[in-house]
Amino acid sequence: MDALAARTCRPIPTGTPRLASEATTVLLAQLGAGWTVADDRLRKTYPFPSFATALAFVNQVGAIADDQDHHPDVLLGWGKATIELWTHTVGGLSESDFIVAARIEQAHRRSTAM
């Protein structure tokens, strides 16, 4: 996961094909537990002990998204945050989705280690 998180998202031109299922499987395995692929989207729900801790995490996700110029959908609720990634220009998953997911995973690990 760390090698994936060390990469940087790049602009993906319209017309670029989405990732093949084999590539998706390889990248998904690098993310670790909890990430799933369904409906051409990458998802994970993170549990938290409170709304405030979930909100703080979502703010970290926002900073990652802005830094990488690749923005997930985020659903915030009491004690949970769900992250959903896909690349609009390819109509499915791209490598950028997995890079951002890996960076989000690192941020979560850092925030729970404190």
C-alpha positions as CSV (number, residue, x, y, z in Angstrom):
1,M,0.0,0.0,0.0
2,D,2.8,2.4,0.8
3,A,4.3,2.1,-2.7
4,L,0.9,2.9,-4.2
5,A,0.4,5.9,-1.8
6,A,3.8,7.2,-2.8
7,R,2.5,7.7,-6.4
8,T,0.8,10.8,-7.6
9,C,-2.5,11.1,-9.5
10,R,-2.2,12.4,-13.1
11,P,-4.9,13.9,-15.3
12,I,-6.8,11.2,-17.2
13,P,-8.0,12.3,-20.6
14,T,-11.6,11.6,-21.7
15,G,-11.6,8.4,-23.7
16,T,-9.0,6.6,-21.6
17,P,-10.3,3.1,-20.9
18,R,-11.1,2.1,-17.3
19,L,-8.9,-0.4,-15.6
20,A,-9.2,-4.0,-16.7
21,S,-10.6,-6.4,-14.0
22,E,-7.1,-8.0,-13.6
23,A,-5.5,-4.7,-12.8
24,T,-8.3,-3.8,-10.5
25,T,-7.8,-7.1,-8.6
26,V,-4.0,-6.5,-8.2
27,L,-4.5,-2.9,-7.0
28,L,-7.3,-3.8,-4.6
29,A,-5.1,-6.4,-2.9
30,Q,-2.6,-3.6,-2.2
31,L,-5.1,-1.5,-0.3
32,G,-5.7,-3.9,2.6
33,A,-8.9,-4.9,4.3
34,G,-12.3,-3.3,3.9
35,W,-12.1,-1.9,0.4
36,T,-14.5,-3.3,-2.1
37,V,-15.3,-2.8,-5.7
38,A,-18.9,-2.8,-6.8
39,D,-20.7,-1.0,-9.7
40,D,-17.3,0.2,-11.0
41,R,-16.6,2.1,-7.8
42,L,-14.1,1.6,-5.0
43,R,-15.7,1.9,-1.5
44,K,-14.8,1.6,2.2
45,T,-16.6,2.6,5.4
46,Y,-14.5,3.5,8.3
47,P,-15.9,3.3,11.9
48,F,-15.2,6.0,14.5
49,P,-16.1,6.5,18.1
50,S,-17.9,9.7,17.5
51,F,-19.2,12.2,14.9
52,A,-16.3,14.6,15.7
53,T,-13.6,12.0,15.0
54,A,-15.4,10.9,11.7
55,L,-15.5,14.6,10.7
56,A,-11.9,15.1,11.5
57,F,-11.0,12.2,9.2
58,V,-13.3,13.5,6.5
59,N,-11.4,16.8,6.6
60,Q,-8.1,14.8,6.1
61,V,-9.7,13.1,3.1
62,G,-10.6,16.5,1.7
63,A,-7.0,17.7,2.0
64,I,-5.8,14.5,0.2
65,A,-8.4,14.9,-2.5
66,D,-7.4,18.5,-3.1
67,D,-3.7,17.7,-3.1
68,Q,-4.2,15.0,-5.7
69,D,-7.0,16.8,-7.6
70,H,-9.0,13.6,-7.5
71,H,-12.1,13.9,-5.3
72,P,-14.2,11.0,-3.8
73,D,-17.7,11.1,-2.7
74,V,-17.9,11.1,1.1
75,L,-20.8,10.1,3.3
76,L,-20.4,11.3,6.9
77,G,-22.5,10.0,9.7
78,W,-22.3,9.5,13.4
79,G,-19.4,7.2,14.0
80,K,-18.7,6.4,10.3
81,A,-17.4,7.8,7.1
82,T,-17.9,6.1,3.7
83,I,-15.5,6.9,0.9
84,E,-16.4,6.1,-2.7
85,L,-14.0,6.6,-5.6
86,W,-14.3,6.3,-9.4
87,T,-13.0,8.3,-12.3
88,H,-15.7,10.1,-14.3
89,T,-13.7,10.5,-17.5
90,V,-13.3,6.7,-17.8
91,G,-16.7,5.7,-16.5
92,G,-15.2,3.4,-13.9
93,L,-12.0,2.8,-12.0
94,S,-8.5,4.3,-12.8
95,E,-5.2,4.0,-11.1
96,S,-5.8,7.4,-9.5
97,D,-8.7,5.9,-7.5
98,F,-6.4,3.4,-5.9
99,I,-3.7,6.1,-5.3
100,V,-6.1,8.3,-3.4
101,A,-7.5,5.2,-1.6
102,A,-4.0,4.3,-0.4
103,R,-3.4,7.8,0.8
104,I,-6.7,7.8,2.7
105,E,-5.8,4.4,4.2
106,Q,-2.5,5.9,5.4
107,A,-4.2,8.9,6.9
108,H,-6.6,6.6,8.7
109,R,-3.8,4.6,10.2
110,R,-2.0,7.7,11.3
111,S,-5.2,9.1,12.9
112,T,-6.0,5.9,14.8
113,A,-2.4,5.4,16.0
114,M,-2.5,8.6,18.1
